[in-house]
Amino acid sequence: MNSTRTSRTSWLAFGGLLGAALLLDGSTLARGMARGDALDFQLGMVTLGLPHPTGYPLFTILRWLWVHLLPWGEVTTRANALSTLCGALTVAVVYRLGLQLARRPPDRTGLKPPC
């Protein structure tokens, strides 16, 4: 029963962190065209071009799909909303990963680290 309660609590914390990150980052969401690198990404998303030499091709394609599947607001606002969602998900997932790493049992192999 205790592990069920702990699991439920950790998932509630996951949802709370996700919601808080969405609210915090969403309150600063750029509505419309941005400047600098953000503008490069917005234009790259519209043309499916690569904004920088490294390219970020997966993020560019995801933004293009996101913008074409959600028919609300301006194109740039929708694209910025995806960035907000990705950032909030990152906060919540890092919390869950940290929680799992903290619960791992210690290594009992007797091997010492190389340093």
Secondary structure as UniProt FT lines:
FT   HELIX           2..26
FT   TURN            27..28
FT   HELIX           37..47
FT   HELIX           57..69
FT   HELIX           75..103
//
